[in-house]
Amino acid sequence: MRIGILNSGGDCPGLNAVIHGVVGAASKLGWEVIGFRDGFEGLLPPGDYRVLDPEDTVGIMKLGGTILGTTNRGDFASKVGTHDLSAIADSIVEKAKRTMDQLEIRALIVVGGDGSLSTALHLYREGFPVIGVPKTIDNDLQATAMTFGFDSAVNCVVDALDRVHTTAMSHKRVMVVETMGRSAGWIALWGGIAGGANVVLIPEIPFSYEKVAQCILDRESKGYLSSVVVVAEGTQLPEDEQCEPGELNSHENRFGGVGDMIAEKIQQLTGKETRACTLGHLQRGGAPTSLDRILGMRFGVKAVELAREGAFGQMVSYEAYHVGSVTIEEAVHQVRKVDPQGEVVKTARAVGISLGDC
């Protein structure tokens, strides 16, 4: 038995833990693992891959990124929207099939987010023996309660806020920290709560500049001369002041810049010196936390179990502390957003964090 694994889309802490789990579980069954380099592009003839033995994965769990490389561009990843993937050309599918047949790959484990899993679903419908593993630091896939990489990203935000608080207090400034989170504000909300932010702005809750400014001025009247605002990159600006994302290529937009615009407005309304800090890809890099290492490894082991059962078209999922599976079709295009009336938002409000609304 020979199986394949590839990482597709953005990098994410914990990818190497998944590889470690897959290789370890497969070796126990006497299977050989082929790691395709740079995502789906590694499937194109003559095939760009490496054989992965257990010795190859010793010590990789602590490493960020992925030893196989990844990409969100190329023949398989042409996007027409934030979550919709264009159809893959029949000629590309046939080339990938040829590589799979020549290498005698009996199962292909695809580790990726919504877009990559959409590609995996397309290939499954074309007859590929595909198994999905969810990956996104945004934690916004509906079919799983948590994805690996999220905890590491939140820790990055918390570390940044710990540092930002001290410089804000020293200069009596307002600091605006922009996090990742295109459609969902999980990173900003969890990071903001754990990092002691005073205001958290997320895509799910419309905010008012005046409410944010009033929160900052109220704090000043009580003797708190500095404030920290956390904003997710996908947060919509009020009063039709939309942040225009820059063009990444003809099919995909790059988010970012909303923090600078909010900082400028806060300074205008409060008269307080305000600075913005965009964390960007810092949240994707670095060593994964222990939680992400364990979760990633569990996902990898479960993916091999699904391969052994012949449960193709399934995606590993995590619910109620248990690693199970759902169909890939159930998982894709189902974004899990923060519930504005949910327990986490209520917790934030209870401890005095403003969400910028009424």
The 8 nearest C-alpha neighbors of each residue, nearest first, counted from 0:
[[1, 30, 31, 2, 105, 29, 104, 103],
 [0, 2, 31, 104, 30, 32, 105, 103],
 [3, 1, 106, 104, 32, 105, 107, 33],
 [2, 4, 33, 107, 32, 34, 108, 106],
 [5, 3, 108, 34, 107, 109, 35, 33],
 [4, 6, 35, 38, 109, 34, 110, 7],
 [7, 5, 110, 38, 69, 111, 109, 37],
 [6, 8, 38, 111, 69, 70, 115, 110],
 [9, 7, 71, 70, 111, 69, 115, 10],
 [10, 8, 71, 11, 70, 7, 69, 135],
 [11, 9, 64, 283, 8, 69, 12, 65],
 [10, 12, 283, 148, 64, 14, 13, 136],
 [13, 11, 287, 148, 63, 14, 64, 286],
 [12, 14, 16, 292, 15, 295, 291, 287],
 [15, 13, 17, 16, 65, 12, 11, 64],
 [14, 16, 18, 60, 17, 65, 13, 59],
 [15, 17, 60, 296, 19, 13, 295, 14],
 [18, 16, 299, 295, 296, 20, 14, 15],
 [19, 17, 15, 21, 16, 20, 22, 299],
 [20, 18, 16, 22, 17, 56, 21, 23],
 [19, 21, 296, 299, 300, 17, 23, 18],
 [22, 20, 299, 18, 300, 24, 23, 19],
 [21, 23, 25, 19, 20, 24, 53, 26],
 [22, 24, 20, 26, 25, 21, 53, 19],
 [25, 23, 27, 21, 26, 300, 22, 20],
 [26, 24, 30, 22, 28, 27, 23, 21],
 [25, 27, 29, 28, 30, 23, 24, 22],
 [28, 26, 24, 25, 29, 23, 30, 22],
 [29, 27, 25, 26, 30, 24, 0, 307],
 [28, 30, 26, 27, 25, 31, 0, 24],
 [31, 29, 0, 25, 26, 28, 1, 32],
 [30, 32, 1, 2, 0, 33, 26, 29],
 [33, 31, 2, 51, 3, 1, 50, 22],
 [32, 34, 3, 50, 49, 51, 2, 35],
 [35, 33, 4, 49, 48, 3, 5, 50],
 [36, 34, 48, 41, 5, 47, 4, 33],
 [35, 37, 67, 41, 48, 68, 47, 38],
 [38, 36, 69, 68, 70, 41, 40, 67],
 [37, 39, 7, 69, 6, 5, 40, 36],
 [38, 40, 41, 42, 75, 37, 7, 5],
 [39, 41, 42, 38, 43, 37, 73, 75],
 [40, 42, 47, 35, 36, 39, 46, 43],
 [43, 41, 95, 46, 40, 39, 98, 44],
 [42, 44, 46, 95, 41, 40, 94, 45],
 [45, 43, 46, 98, 94, 42, 95, 97],
 [44, 46, 43, 47, 98, 42, 41, 97],
 [47, 45, 44, 42, 43, 41, 48, 98],
 [46, 48, 41, 36, 35, 42, 45, 49],
 [49, 47, 35, 36, 34, 46, 41, 33],
 [48, 50, 34, 33, 51, 35, 47, 36],
 [49, 51, 33, 32, 34, 52, 48, 31],
 [52, 50, 32, 33, 55, 49, 34, 53],
 [51, 53, 55, 54, 50, 22, 56, 32],
 [54, 52, 55, 56, 23, 22, 51, 57],
 [53, 55, 52, 57, 56, 51, 58, 22],
 [56, 54, 52, 53, 57, 51, 59, 58],
 [55, 57, 59, 19, 53, 54, 58, 52],
 [56, 58, 54, 59, 55, 53, 19, 60],
 [57, 59, 60, 56, 61, 62, 55, 19],
 [60, 58, 62, 56, 61, 57, 15, 16],
 [61, 59, 16, 15, 62, 58, 292, 19],
 [62, 60, 59, 286, 287, 58, 63, 292],
 [63, 61, 286, 59, 60, 64, 15, 287],
 [64, 62, 286, 285, 12, 284, 287, 65],
 [63, 65, 10, 11, 12, 14, 62, 284],
 [66, 64, 67, 15, 68, 14, 63, 10],
 [65, 67, 68, 15, 64, 59, 36, 14],
 [68, 66, 36, 65, 37, 34, 35, 69],
 [67, 69, 37, 65, 36, 66, 6, 38],
 [70, 68, 37, 38, 7, 6, 8, 67],
 [69, 71, 8, 37, 72, 7, 38, 9],
 [72, 70, 8, 76, 9, 7, 73, 69],
 [71, 73, 76, 70, 77, 74, 75, 8],
 [72, 74, 75, 76, 77, 40, 71, 70],
 [73, 75, 76, 77, 72, 40, 91, 87],
 [76, 74, 73, 87, 77, 39, 40, 118],
 [77, 75, 72, 73, 71, 74, 78, 84],
 [76, 78, 85, 75, 84, 72, 250, 74],
 [79, 77, 84, 250, 80, 85, 76, 251],
 [78, 80, 250, 83, 84, 85, 77, 251],
 [81, 79, 83, 82, 78, 251, 250, 84],
 [80, 82, 83, 79, 251, 78, 252, 114],
 [81, 83, 80, 114, 332, 113, 84, 78],
 [84, 82, 80, 79, 81, 78, 85, 114],
 [83, 85, 78, 79, 114, 86, 77, 82],
 [84, 86, 78, 79, 77, 87, 83, 76],
 [85, 87, 88, 84, 121, 118, 77, 75],
 [88, 86, 75, 89, 85, 91, 92, 74],
 [87, 89, 91, 90, 86, 92, 74, 75],
 [90, 88, 92, 91, 93, 87, 94, 86],
 [89, 91, 93, 88, 92, 94, 87, 95],
 [92, 90, 94, 88, 93, 89, 95, 87],
 [93, 91, 89, 95, 94, 90, 96, 88],
 [94, 92, 96, 90, 91, 95, 97, 89],
 [93, 95, 97, 91, 96, 92, 43, 90],
 [94, 96, 42, 92, 98, 43, 97, 93],
 [97, 95, 93, 99, 94, 98, 100, 92],
 [96, 98, 94, 100, 95, 99, 101, 93],
 [97, 99, 101, 95, 96, 100, 44, 42],
 [100, 98, 96, 104, 102, 97, 101, 103],
 [101, 99, 103, 97, 102, 98, 96, 104],
 [100, 102, 98, 103, 99, 97, 104, 96],
 [101, 103, 99, 100, 104, 98, 1, 97],
 [104, 102, 100, 101, 99, 105, 1, 2],
 [105, 103, 2, 99, 1, 102, 106, 3],
 [104, 106, 2, 1, 103, 128, 0, 107],
 [107, 105, 2, 128, 104, 129, 3, 306],
 [106, 108, 3, 129, 4, 2, 128, 130],
 [107, 109, 4, 130, 131, 129, 3, 110],
 [110, 108, 131, 5, 4, 132, 130, 111],
 [111, 109, 132, 6, 131, 133, 5, 134],
 [112, 110, 134, 115, 7, 133, 116, 8],
 [111, 113, 134, 115, 135, 133, 114, 116],
 [112, 114, 116, 331, 115, 117, 82, 332],
 [115, 113, 117, 116, 112, 82, 84, 118],
 [116, 114, 111, 118, 117, 112, 113, 7],
 [115, 117, 119, 113, 118, 114, 112, 111],
 [118, 116, 120, 114, 115, 119, 113, 331],
 [117, 119, 121, 115, 116, 120, 122, 114],
 [120, 118, 116, 122, 117, 121, 123, 115],
 [121, 119, 123, 117, 118, 122, 116, 124],
 [122, 120, 118, 124, 119, 123, 117, 125],
 [121, 123, 125, 119, 124, 120, 127, 118],
 [124, 122, 127, 120, 126, 125, 121, 129],
 [123, 125, 121, 122, 126, 120, 127, 312],
 [126, 124, 122, 123, 127, 121, 92, 120],
 [125, 127, 123, 124, 128, 122, 129, 96],
 [126, 128, 123, 122, 129, 125, 124, 96],
 [129, 127, 106, 311, 107, 123, 126, 105],
 [128, 130, 107, 311, 127, 312, 123, 108],
 [129, 131, 108, 313, 311, 312, 314, 107],
 [132, 130, 314, 109, 108, 110, 313, 315],
 [131, 133, 110, 315, 314, 109, 111, 134],
 [134, 132, 111, 112, 110, 146, 131, 315],
 [135, 133, 111, 112, 146, 110, 147, 132],
 [136, 134, 137, 112, 138, 146, 148, 11],
 [135, 137, 149, 148, 138, 152, 11, 147],
 [136, 138, 135, 139, 180, 149, 186, 185],
 [139, 137, 146, 136, 135, 149, 145, 140],
 [138, 140, 335, 137, 334, 336, 141, 183],
 [141, 139, 334, 335, 142, 138, 143, 333],
 [140, 142, 335, 333, 334, 143, 139, 330],
 [141, 143, 330, 140, 316, 329, 144, 325],
 [144, 142, 316, 317, 145, 141, 140, 318],
 [143, 145, 318, 317, 142, 146, 141, 316],
 [146, 144, 143, 138, 317, 147, 149, 318],
 [145, 147, 138, 134, 135, 149, 148, 133],
 [146, 148, 291, 149, 295, 294, 13, 134],
 [149, 147, 136, 12, 151, 11, 150, 291],
 [150, 148, 136, 152, 151, 147, 138, 137],
 [149, 151, 153, 152, 148, 154, 291, 288],
 [150, 152, 154, 148, 288, 149, 287, 153],
 [153, 151, 282, 155, 149, 154, 150, 148],
 [154, 152, 190, 156, 150, 155, 151, 186],
 [153, 155, 157, 151, 156, 152, 158, 150],
 [156, 154, 152, 158, 153, 157, 282, 159],
 [157, 155, 159, 153, 154, 190, 158, 160],
 [158, 156, 194, 154, 160, 159, 190, 155],
 [157, 159, 161, 155, 156, 160, 154, 162],
 [160, 158, 156, 162, 157, 161, 163, 155],
 [161, 159, 163, 157, 162, 194, 158, 164],
 [160, 162, 158, 159, 164, 163, 157, 194],
 [163, 161, 159, 160, 164, 165, 158, 166],
 [162, 164, 160, 166, 165, 161, 167, 159],
 [165, 163, 167, 162, 161, 166, 160, 168],
 [166, 164, 168, 167, 163, 162, 169, 161],
 [165, 167, 169, 163, 168, 164, 170, 162],
 [168, 166, 172, 164, 165, 170, 169, 171],
 [167, 169, 171, 165, 225, 166, 170, 164],
 [168, 170, 166, 167, 171, 165, 172, 225],
 [169, 171, 172, 167, 168, 166, 225, 272],
 [172, 170, 225, 168, 224, 167, 169, 173],
 [173, 171, 167, 225, 272, 170, 273, 174],
 [172, 174, 273, 226, 225, 227, 167, 272],
 [173, 175, 227, 274, 273, 275, 228, 167],
 [176, 174, 275, 228, 229, 227, 262, 276],
 [177, 175, 229, 276, 277, 275, 228, 230],
 [178, 176, 277, 230, 258, 231, 229, 232],
 [179, 177, 231, 278, 232, 187, 230, 279],
 [178, 180, 232, 231, 279, 181, 186, 177],
 [179, 181, 231, 183, 184, 232, 137, 233],
 [182, 180, 233, 232, 183, 179, 254, 231],
 [183, 181, 233, 180, 202, 184, 336, 334],
 [184, 182, 336, 180, 185, 181, 202, 139],
 [183, 185, 201, 187, 180, 186, 231, 188],
 [184, 186, 188, 187, 183, 189, 337, 137],
 [187, 185, 189, 188, 153, 190, 184, 137],
 [186, 188, 190, 184, 231, 185, 191, 189],
 [189, 187, 191, 185, 190, 186, 184, 192],
 [190, 188, 192, 191, 186, 187, 185, 193],
 [189, 191, 153, 187, 193, 157, 156, 188],
 [192, 190, 196, 188, 194, 189, 187, 193],
 [191, 193, 189, 195, 194, 190, 188, 196],
 [192, 194, 190, 191, 195, 189, 157, 196],
 [195, 193, 157, 191, 160, 192, 190, 196],
 [194, 196, 192, 193, 191, 197, 160, 161],
 [197, 195, 191, 227, 198, 194, 228, 192],
 [196, 198, 352, 227, 228, 226, 353, 195],
 [197, 199, 228, 353, 352, 196, 354, 229],
 [200, 198, 229, 354, 230, 228, 191, 353],
 [199, 201, 230, 354, 229, 231, 355, 198],
 [200, 202, 184, 234, 231, 203, 204, 230],
 [203, 201, 234, 204, 233, 184, 235, 183],
 [202, 204, 201, 337, 339, 205, 183, 184],
 [203, 205, 202, 201, 206, 339, 356, 200],
 [206, 204, 356, 203, 202, 207, 235, 237],
 [207, 205, 355, 356, 204, 237, 208, 354],
 [206, 208, 210, 209, 355, 356, 237, 211],
 [209, 207, 211, 210, 212, 206, 265, 355],
 [208, 210, 212, 207, 211, 213, 268, 355],
 [211, 209, 213, 207, 355, 212, 208, 214],
 [210, 212, 355, 208, 214, 209, 213, 207],
 [211, 213, 209, 215, 214, 210, 269, 265],
 [212, 214, 210, 216, 215, 211, 217, 209],
 [215, 213, 217, 211, 212, 216, 210, 218],
 [216, 214, 218, 212, 213, 217, 219, 226],
 [215, 217, 219, 213, 218, 214, 212, 220],
 [218, 216, 220, 214, 219, 215, 213, 221],
 [217, 219, 215, 223, 221, 216, 220, 214],
 [220, 218, 223, 224, 216, 222, 221, 217],
 [219, 221, 217, 218, 222, 216, 223, 224],
 [222, 220, 218, 219, 223, 217, 224, 216],
 [221, 223, 219, 220, 224, 218, 217, 225],
 [224, 222, 219, 218, 225, 221, 220, 226],
 [223, 225, 219, 171, 222, 226, 168, 218],
 [226, 224, 171, 172, 168, 173, 167, 223],
 [227, 225, 173, 197, 215, 174, 228, 172],
 [226, 228, 174, 196, 197, 173, 175, 198],
 [227, 229, 175, 198, 199, 197, 196, 174],
 [230, 228, 199, 176, 175, 177, 191, 198],
 [229, 231, 200, 177, 199, 201, 178, 187],
 [230, 232, 178, 180, 201, 187, 233, 234],
 [231, 233, 179, 255, 180, 234, 181, 178],
 [234, 232, 181, 231, 202, 180, 182, 235],
 [235, 233, 202, 201, 231, 232, 236, 200],
 [236, 234, 202, 233, 237, 241, 205, 242],
 [235, 237, 240, 241, 234, 239, 238, 242],
 [238, 236, 239, 240, 207, 235, 206, 205],
 [237, 239, 240, 236, 241, 207, 208, 235],
 [238, 240, 237, 241, 236, 235, 242, 205],
 [241, 239, 236, 238, 237, 242, 235, 243],
 [242, 240, 236, 239, 243, 235, 237, 238],
 [241, 243, 257, 244, 240, 236, 256, 235],
 [242, 244, 241, 245, 254, 256, 255, 257],
 [245, 243, 254, 253, 252, 242, 246, 255],
 [246, 244, 253, 252, 247, 243, 254, 255],
 [245, 247, 252, 248, 253, 244, 251, 249],
 [246, 248, 252, 253, 251, 245, 249, 250],
 [249, 247, 246, 250, 251, 252, 253, 245],
 [248, 250, 251, 247, 246, 252, 79, 78],
 [251, 249, 78, 79, 248, 77, 80, 252],
 [252, 250, 248, 247, 78, 249, 80, 253],
 [253, 251, 246, 247, 244, 245, 254, 250],
 [252, 254, 247, 245, 244, 246, 251, 255],
 [253, 255, 244, 232, 252, 233, 245, 181],
 [254, 256, 232, 257, 244, 253, 258, 233],
 [257, 255, 258, 259, 260, 242, 254, 232],
 [256, 258, 260, 259, 255, 242, 232, 261],
 [257, 259, 261, 177, 256, 260, 275, 262],
 [260, 258, 262, 257, 275, 256, 261, 263],
 [259, 261, 257, 263, 262, 258, 264, 256],
 [260, 262, 264, 258, 263, 259, 265, 257],
 [263, 261, 259, 265, 264, 260, 273, 275],
 [262, 264, 260, 266, 261, 265, 259, 267],
 [263, 265, 267, 261, 266, 262, 268, 260],
 [266, 264, 262, 268, 267, 263, 269, 212],
 [265, 267, 270, 271, 263, 269, 264, 273],
 [266, 268, 264, 265, 270, 269, 263, 271],
 [267, 269, 265, 266, 270, 212, 264, 209],
 [270, 268, 271, 266, 267, 265, 212, 216],
 [269, 271, 266, 267, 268, 272, 265, 273],
 [272, 270, 269, 266, 273, 172, 173, 265],
 [271, 273, 172, 266, 173, 270, 274, 171],
 [274, 272, 173, 266, 172, 174, 262, 271],
 [273, 275, 174, 175, 262, 173, 276, 272],
 [276, 274, 175, 259, 174, 176, 262, 258],
 [275, 277, 176, 175, 177, 278, 274, 258],
 [278, 276, 177, 279, 176, 178, 275, 258],
 [279, 277, 281, 178, 177, 276, 280, 282],
 [280, 278, 281, 277, 282, 179, 178, 177],
 [279, 281, 282, 283, 278, 284, 179, 277],
 [280, 282, 284, 283, 279, 278, 155, 285],
 [281, 283, 152, 280, 155, 284, 279, 278],
 [284, 282, 280, 11, 281, 152, 12, 10],
 [285, 283, 281, 282, 63, 12, 280, 64],
 [284, 286, 63, 287, 12, 283, 62, 64],
 [285, 287, 63, 62, 61, 12, 288, 284],
 [288, 286, 12, 151, 13, 291, 63, 292],
 [287, 289, 291, 290, 151, 292, 286, 150],
 [288, 290, 292, 291, 293, 287, 294, 61],
 [291, 289, 293, 288, 292, 294, 150, 147],
 [290, 292, 147, 294, 288, 293, 289, 13],
 [293, 291, 289, 295, 13, 16, 290, 294],
 [292, 294, 296, 290, 291, 295, 297, 289],
 [295, 293, 291, 297, 296, 292, 147, 290],
 [296, 294, 17, 16, 298, 292, 297, 13],
 [295, 297, 20, 17, 16, 299, 293, 298],
 [296, 298, 294, 300, 299, 295, 293, 301],
 [299, 297, 295, 301, 296, 300, 294, 302],
 [300, 298, 17, 20, 21, 296, 302, 297],
 [299, 301, 20, 297, 21, 303, 302, 298],
 [302, 300, 304, 298, 303, 299, 297, 305],
 [301, 303, 305, 299, 304, 300, 298, 306],
 [304, 302, 306, 300, 305, 301, 21, 307],
 [303, 305, 301, 307, 306, 302, 308, 300],
 [306, 304, 308, 302, 310, 303, 307, 309],
 [307, 305, 303, 309, 308, 304, 310, 106],
 [306, 308, 304, 305, 309, 303, 310, 302],
 [309, 307, 305, 310, 306, 304, 311, 303],
 [308, 310, 306, 307, 311, 305, 128, 106],
 [311, 309, 305, 308, 306, 313, 312, 130],
 [312, 310, 129, 313, 130, 128, 309, 306],
 [311, 313, 129, 130, 327, 326, 123, 310],
 [314, 312, 326, 327, 311, 130, 325, 310],
 [315, 313, 131, 327, 325, 324, 132, 326],
 [314, 316, 324, 132, 323, 131, 298, 302],
 [317, 315, 143, 324, 323, 322, 314, 325],
 [316, 318, 322, 143, 144, 321, 323, 145],
 [317, 319, 321, 144, 320, 143, 322, 316],
 [318, 320, 321, 317, 144, 322, 143, 145],
 [321, 319, 318, 317, 322, 144, 145, 323],
 [322, 320, 318, 319, 317, 323, 316, 324],
 [323, 321, 317, 316, 318, 320, 315, 324],
 [324, 322, 316, 315, 317, 321, 325, 318],
 [323, 325, 315, 316, 314, 313, 326, 322],
 [326, 324, 314, 313, 327, 316, 315, 329],
 [327, 325, 313, 328, 329, 314, 312, 330],
 [326, 328, 330, 314, 313, 329, 312, 331],
 [327, 329, 326, 330, 331, 120, 312, 117],
 [330, 328, 326, 327, 331, 325, 142, 333],
 [329, 331, 142, 327, 328, 333, 141, 326],
 [330, 332, 113, 333, 328, 329, 117, 327],
 [331, 333, 334, 82, 113, 330, 83, 117],
 [334, 332, 141, 331, 330, 140, 335, 142],
 [333, 335, 140, 141, 139, 332, 336, 182],
 [336, 334, 141, 139, 140, 333, 337, 183],
 [337, 335, 183, 334, 139, 338, 203, 184],
 [336, 338, 339, 183, 184, 203, 185, 335],
 [337, 339, 341, 340, 336, 344, 203, 342],
 [340, 338, 341, 337, 344, 204, 203, 345],
 [341, 339, 338, 344, 345, 342, 343, 337],
 [342, 340, 338, 344, 339, 343, 345, 337],
 [341, 343, 345, 344, 346, 340, 338, 347],
 [344, 342, 346, 345, 341, 347, 188, 189],
 [345, 343, 347, 346, 342, 341, 339, 348],
 [346, 344, 342, 348, 343, 347, 349, 341],
 [347, 345, 343, 349, 344, 348, 342, 350],
 [348, 346, 344, 352, 345, 349, 350, 192],
 [347, 349, 352, 345, 351, 346, 350, 344],
 [350, 348, 346, 347, 351, 345, 352, 344],
 [351, 349, 348, 347, 352, 346, 345, 192],
 [350, 352, 348, 349, 353, 347, 197, 198],
 [353, 351, 197, 348, 347, 198, 350, 354],
 [352, 354, 198, 355, 351, 197, 199, 348],
 [355, 353, 199, 356, 200, 198, 352, 206],
 [354, 356, 206, 211, 353, 210, 207, 200],
 [357, 355, 206, 354, 207, 210, 205, 204],
 [356, 355, 210, 206, 207, 354, 353, 205]]
